[in-house]
Amino acid sequence: MLLFFRQQEVHVKNPHLDSLEEDILYHFDLGTKTHNLPEMFGDIKFVCVGGSANRMRSFAQFMHQELGMPGDRDDIRDICAGTDRYSMYKVGPVLSISHGMGVPSISIMLHELIKLLHHAHCRDVVLFRIGTSGGVGLAPGTVVITDKAVDSFFQPQFEQVVLGKVIVRSTELNKGLAEELLSCSTEIPDLPTAIGNTMCTHDFYEGQGRLDGALCSFSTEEKLEYLRKAYEAGVRNIEMESTVFAAMCHVCGLKAAVICVTLLNRFEGDQITTPHEVLVEYQQRPQLLVSRYIKK
C-alpha cells in the first residue's frame, strides 16, 4: 500500500501582504519583482541561521563538502552581497544565513526569511539556529539542544510590544526534532550533548547576570542565586535569540530547533578565557550535529 503525505508550504500570518504589488525584502536586497524567488529558493528544505556572517559562510562551505556538491566550495557567493546587514549562502537544498546579535536583529531577519520561503513556495522546511552560549552547570564545549526557550523569568514565552500593547507568544519547539538531533549526536564521537531549557536575554552583561560589564547593580551572591534558580527551572544555557526564533517559527508552523554550544560554565566565571583554537572547535560542534541530521 502506498502512503501519500501532503507537503506543507510555508505560510505567513499577514493578510496585508496580498495587497502588495511588490514585496521588497529590504535587508536581504531581494524582492518579488526584481528576483525570481521560486527559481532561486524553491528547492530549499533546510535553513540554518547563526549570528556570525563568517561562521555561516564556513557552515555553507562545510555543507558543500558534506553533500558532495560540484564546484569549488570557496566560490560560494553571498546572495545578500548588496547589503551589509546579513549574509546568505545556498548549497543545494540548504540555506545558511547570518542574523547578527540579539532579538531585534534576528527578528528582522526572520520576518524577511519567512516571507522569502513563502514567496518561493518552499515546502516542508526545517529551521535550525546554531550558535554559542553560556552554560549553566555544564562543562564548556557541551552542545545544548533546546527543549524550551524561556525568558529571563524562566517562562516559555516571548513578549512583543505591538501598537502599545504586549503580545505574548508561545516559544514551543518541535520535540520530535530535538529527540532526532539527540539521537544523531550519539553517532558523533566526542560530542557531549544535552537537552535542556535555553534562557534568552536582551543583553550580554547585566541581563545575563555578569559581573564584568560597564554597569553592575548586584553582588556575586545575587548572581549565583539567580543562576541557581535558573538551573532549578531546567535552564542549561543562556543566549540572546532563542525566544523570538521559537515564537515566530511556532506561529508560522515551521519545524525548528535551537542548537548552541557552551563556551563556559557561568557558575565558574563570566569572561571567556578559552584559547581561540579551542573556541573554533567548539563552534563547529553544532554544525557537525546539524550536518549529520541533514545527511540522514
LUMVODREN-134370 format. One record per residue (C-alpha): residue number from 1; x, y, z. Coordinates in pm, 1 decimal, m for minus. Example, Ala and Ser with C-alpha at 12.3 -4.5 7.8 and 13.67 -1.06 7.14 Angstrom:
! residues 2
> 1 1230.0 m450.0 780.0
> 2 1367.0 m106.0 714.0
***
This chain:
! residues 296
> 1 0.0 0.0 0.0
> 2 133.8 342.2 m94.3
> 3 106.2 625.7 155.4
> 4 91.1 984.2 30.8
> 5 181.3 1272.4 261.1
> 6 64.5 1625.5 192.8
> 7 362.0 1858.5 181.3
> 8 324.3 2174.3 388.4
> 9 400.9 2508.5 225.8
> 10 549.1 2788.0 434.5
> 11 273.1 3027.1 539.9
> 12 287.3 3387.6 653.6
> 13 42.1 3531.1 904.5
> 14 m18.1 3871.9 746.7
> 15 m324.3 3938.0 524.6
> 16 m180.7 4275.3 414.9
> 17 89.0 4106.4 205.4
> 18 m172.1 4001.2 m51.3
> 19 m236.9 4364.9 m142.6
> 20 130.5 4443.6 m213.6
> 21 221.2 4491.1 m578.0
> 22 578.3 4401.1 m484.3
> 23 727.9 4272.3 m160.9
> 24 1074.6 4417.5 m107.0
> 25 1290.3 4215.1 130.8
> 26 1496.2 4523.2 206.2
> 27 1758.9 4379.6 441.3
> 28 1826.5 4087.0 202.6
> 29 1844.9 4310.5 m107.1
> 30 1584.1 4083.5 m268.8
> 31 1230.4 4141.2 m398.4
> 32 939.9 3960.1 m562.1
> 33 969.6 4168.6 m881.7
> 34 1346.0 4203.7 m906.2
> 35 1420.0 3836.0 m839.7
> 36 1264.5 3502.0 m934.6
> 37 1237.1 3371.2 m578.8
> 38 1075.7 3032.2 m665.5
> 39 1355.2 2961.9 m912.4
> 40 1626.5 3076.9 m671.7
> 41 1497.0 2919.2 m349.7
> 42 1210.2 2678.9 m431.9
> 43 1415.8 2367.1 m351.6
> 44 1515.8 2477.2 m0.2
> 45 1446.4 2210.5 264.6
> 46 1680.9 2319.4 545.5
> 47 1761.7 2666.3 676.4
> 48 2042.5 2717.3 924.2
> 49 2081.7 3056.9 1090.4
> 50 2356.6 3185.9 1319.3
> 51 2491.8 3514.9 1445.3
> 52 2822.2 3548.9 1263.4
> 53 2847.2 3606.8 887.0
> 54 3186.4 3433.5 875.1
> 55 3054.8 3133.9 1067.9
> 56 2757.5 3092.1 834.2
> 57 2985.7 3109.0 532.1
> 58 3201.2 2839.1 692.1
> 59 2889.5 2630.1 753.4
> 60 2787.4 2665.7 387.3
> 61 3135.3 2557.6 277.0
> 62 3118.5 2263.5 518.4
> 63 2779.7 2154.1 379.3
> 64 2912.9 2190.3 24.1
> 65 3179.5 1936.9 116.6
> 66 2947.5 1708.6 316.9
> 67 2684.2 1692.2 41.0
> 68 2943.4 1636.6 m232.2
> 69 2829.7 1938.7 m432.5
> 70 3005.2 2018.1 m762.8
> 71 3244.7 2311.7 m795.7
> 72 3482.0 2480.6 m554.7
> 73 3339.5 2544.4 m209.7
> 74 3541.4 2867.2 m188.7
> 75 3339.1 3006.6 m479.4
> 76 3011.4 3011.9 m282.7
> 77 2874.1 3363.5 m318.7
> 78 2688.6 3582.0 m70.8
> 79 2335.2 3623.8 m208.4
> 80 2289.4 3933.6 11.5
> 81 2610.9 4099.6 m106.7
> 82 2412.8 4413.8 m193.3
> 83 2350.8 4483.3 176.0
> 84 2576.3 4482.6 481.4
> 85 2308.1 4363.7 725.0
> 86 2301.2 3988.0 667.6
> 87 2487.4 3725.6 466.6
> 88 2315.6 3437.5 286.3
> 89 2459.2 3129.5 116.9
> 90 2279.9 2849.8 m68.6
> 91 2422.1 2499.1 m103.9
> 92 2174.7 2268.1 m277.7
> 93 1867.7 2239.6 m51.4
> 94 2045.2 2414.3 239.1
> 95 2026.3 2788.4 310.9
> 96 2279.3 2939.2 553.5
> 97 2206.9 3290.3 687.1
> 98 2361.0 3519.2 948.0
> 99 2126.6 3700.8 1187.3
> 100 2351.4 3929.8 1389.7
> 101 2330.6 3955.9 1766.0
> 102 2019.7 3982.1 1980.0
> 103 1641.1 3963.1 1946.2
> 104 1589.0 4275.5 1730.6
> 105 1846.3 4168.8 1471.3
> 106 1725.4 3809.3 1433.5
> 107 1361.2 3925.7 1438.8
> 108 1410.7 4146.5 1131.1
> 109 1591.3 3864.5 952.0
> 110 1319.6 3609.9 1036.8
> 111 1037.7 3829.4 903.4
> 112 1210.6 3851.6 567.5
> 113 1328.5 3488.3 568.9
> 114 978.0 3351.7 631.9
> 115 838.4 3576.5 359.3
> 116 1116.9 3459.7 126.6
> 117 1031.5 3093.2 188.1
> 118 662.9 3172.9 136.0
> 119 715.7 3360.0 m191.6
> 120 945.3 3080.7 m315.1
> 121 671.5 2821.1 m243.0
> 122 906.9 2614.5 m26.8
> 123 761.8 2303.4 136.9
> 124 844.7 2103.3 449.1
> 125 1127.3 2332.4 557.5
> 126 1321.9 2265.7 878.1
> 127 1492.1 2560.3 1052.1
> 128 1791.1 2545.4 1285.6
> 129 1951.7 2815.5 1493.5
> 130 2312.3 2726.6 1570.6
> 131 2534.0 2935.9 1791.8
> 132 2729.0 2982.8 2110.8
> 133 2604.1 3029.3 2464.3
> 134 2695.6 3043.7 2829.5
> 135 2646.2 2713.6 3006.4
> 136 2456.2 2682.8 3333.1
> 137 2603.4 2390.1 3524.3
> 138 2752.3 2236.5 3208.8
> 139 3113.9 2195.6 3105.0
> 140 3243.8 2417.9 2823.1
> 141 3202.1 2253.2 2484.1
> 142 2868.9 2089.7 2565.0
> 143 2611.4 2109.7 2286.0
> 144 2267.2 2203.5 2418.3
> 145 1959.1 2109.2 2217.5
> 146 1682.9 2339.7 2340.1
> 147 1377.8 2181.8 2498.6
> 148 1204.1 2511.4 2579.8
> 149 1318.4 2863.9 2501.2
> 150 1243.3 3069.3 2812.2
> 151 1263.5 3436.7 2906.6
> 152 1450.9 3592.5 3199.0
> 153 1168.3 3485.0 3431.9
> 154 1208.2 3123.2 3310.1
> 155 873.2 3135.6 3127.1
> 156 835.7 2968.0 2782.7
> 157 708.5 3280.1 2611.3
> 158 813.2 3578.7 2403.5
> 159 666.0 3924.2 2464.7
> 160 638.0 4162.5 2168.8
> 161 510.2 4519.6 2205.0
> 162 269.5 4590.5 1915.5
> 163 87.9 4926.5 1890.2
> 164 146.4 4991.2 2258.5
> 165 13.6 4651.2 2366.3
> 166 208.9 4347.7 2484.8
> 167 154.0 4039.9 2268.0
> 168 260.3 3711.3 2431.7
> 169 356.3 3423.5 2203.2
> 170 445.3 3064.2 2281.5
> 171 804.7 2952.1 2231.5
> 172 719.7 2585.7 2181.0
> 173 973.6 2396.4 1969.6
> 174 936.0 2063.2 1790.6
> 175 1011.9 1792.3 2049.4
> 176 1040.6 1519.1 1787.3
> 177 1311.0 1715.1 1605.9
> 178 1500.7 1768.8 1932.2
> 179 1491.9 1394.4 2003.0
> 180 1611.8 1316.9 1648.5
> 181 1903.0 1555.7 1694.6
> 182 1990.2 1397.8 2029.4
> 183 1990.4 1057.5 1861.2
> 184 2220.4 1190.8 1586.9
> 185 2460.0 1325.0 1850.0
> 186 2526.7 972.7 1980.3
> 187 2673.2 883.4 1640.2
> 188 2939.2 1157.1 1659.0
> 189 3248.7 1084.5 1871.5
> 190 3346.1 1331.8 2144.2
> 191 3028.9 1540.0 2115.2
> 192 2891.7 1593.5 2468.6
> 193 2523.7 1678.3 2420.9
> 194 2230.0 1760.1 2647.1
> 195 1867.1 1863.8 2611.5
> 196 1760.9 2149.9 2837.5
> 197 1587.5 2484.5 2854.3
> 198 1762.3 2782.0 2694.3
> 199 1721.3 3124.0 2852.9
> 200 1710.7 3417.1 2613.4
> 201 1807.8 3761.2 2741.8
> 202 1809.6 4107.2 2583.4
> 203 2163.7 4183.7 2698.9
> 204 2500.9 4009.4 2725.9
> 205 2611.4 4168.3 3053.0
> 206 2366.9 4271.8 3328.6
> 207 2082.1 4082.4 3162.5
> 208 2279.8 3759.4 3195.5
> 209 2398.7 3832.8 3547.5
> 210 2756.8 3913.3 3451.8
> 211 2979.4 4097.5 3697.7
> 212 3220.9 4234.4 3435.1
> 213 3015.5 4490.1 3239.2
> 214 3044.3 4869.4 3246.6
> 215 2741.4 4863.3 3481.1
> 216 2659.2 4617.5 3757.5
> 217 2383.0 4661.2 4014.9
> 218 2411.1 4330.6 4204.9
> 219 2650.4 4124.6 4415.9
> 220 2829.8 3798.1 4342.4
> 221 2592.8 3620.5 4579.8
> 222 2286.5 3760.3 4399.7
> 223 2425.7 3649.1 4064.6
> 224 2487.8 3292.7 4185.0
> 225 2142.9 3274.0 4345.6
> 226 1981.9 3375.1 4014.7
> 227 2181.8 3113.9 3823.7
> 228 2082.1 2850.5 4079.4
> 229 1715.5 2939.3 4026.3
> 230 1766.1 2917.4 3651.5
> 231 1926.4 2574.1 3685.0
> 232 1640.1 2452.6 3905.8
> 233 1398.5 2573.6 3634.9
> 234 1572.5 2349.0 3383.4
> 235 1788.1 2616.9 3219.6
> 236 2115.8 2475.3 3088.0
> 237 2240.4 2763.9 2872.7
> 238 2191.3 3135.5 2808.0
> 239 2193.3 3322.3 2475.4
> 240 2009.9 3614.1 2311.1
> 241 1792.6 3493.2 2021.6
> 242 1606.3 3170.3 2101.4
> 243 1268.5 3300.4 2223.4
> 244 1183.0 3511.2 1918.3
> 245 1317.9 3238.6 1687.6
> 246 1097.5 2977.6 1854.3
> 247 794.2 3208.6 1872.0
> 248 799.9 3314.9 1506.9
> 249 858.6 2959.9 1382.9
> 250 574.8 2834.6 1605.9
> 251 325.4 3094.9 1482.5
> 252 410.1 3015.3 1118.2
> 253 400.4 2638.6 1171.5
> 254 768.2 2582.9 1095.8
> 255 959.2 2283.8 1231.5
> 256 1252.6 2432.8 1420.5
> 257 1533.6 2359.5 1666.3
> 258 1796.3 2556.4 1858.3
> 259 2141.9 2400.7 1899.1
> 260 2408.2 2601.8 2084.9
> 261 2745.5 2506.3 2225.9
> 262 2850.7 2632.4 2568.0
> 263 3172.3 2836.3 2583.7
> 264 3194.7 2843.9 2963.7
> 265 3011.7 2739.7 3279.7
> 266 2859.4 3057.6 3421.2
> 267 2881.0 2923.5 3776.8
> 268 3259.6 2940.3 3738.3
> 269 3301.6 3282.4 3581.0
> 270 3186.0 3545.3 3333.1
> 271 3474.1 3606.6 3094.0
> 272 3555.7 3373.5 2806.2
> 273 3923.6 3284.0 2850.1
> 274 3934.2 2964.0 2642.8
> 275 4209.9 2966.6 2376.0
> 276 4094.5 3073.5 2028.1
> 277 4166.4 2740.3 1861.9
> 278 3956.5 2557.6 2121.8
> 279 3668.0 2803.9 2073.7
> 280 3682.1 2744.0 1698.0
> 281 3648.1 2368.7 1754.9
> 282 3358.6 2424.8 1998.3
> 283 3176.9 2642.6 1744.3
> 284 3197.1 2365.6 1485.8
> 285 3011.0 2119.7 1708.6
> 286 2654.6 2244.1 1636.0
> 287 2746.6 2245.1 1265.4
> 288 2853.7 1880.6 1286.8
> 289 2525.5 1782.4 1451.2
> 290 2305.7 1969.3 1202.7
> 291 2500.3 1832.8 905.3
> 292 2456.8 1479.0 1037.6
> 293 2079.8 1535.3 1062.2
> 294 2060.2 1684.6 710.9
> 295 2260.0 1399.5 555.5
> 296 2032.9 1142.0 722.3
***
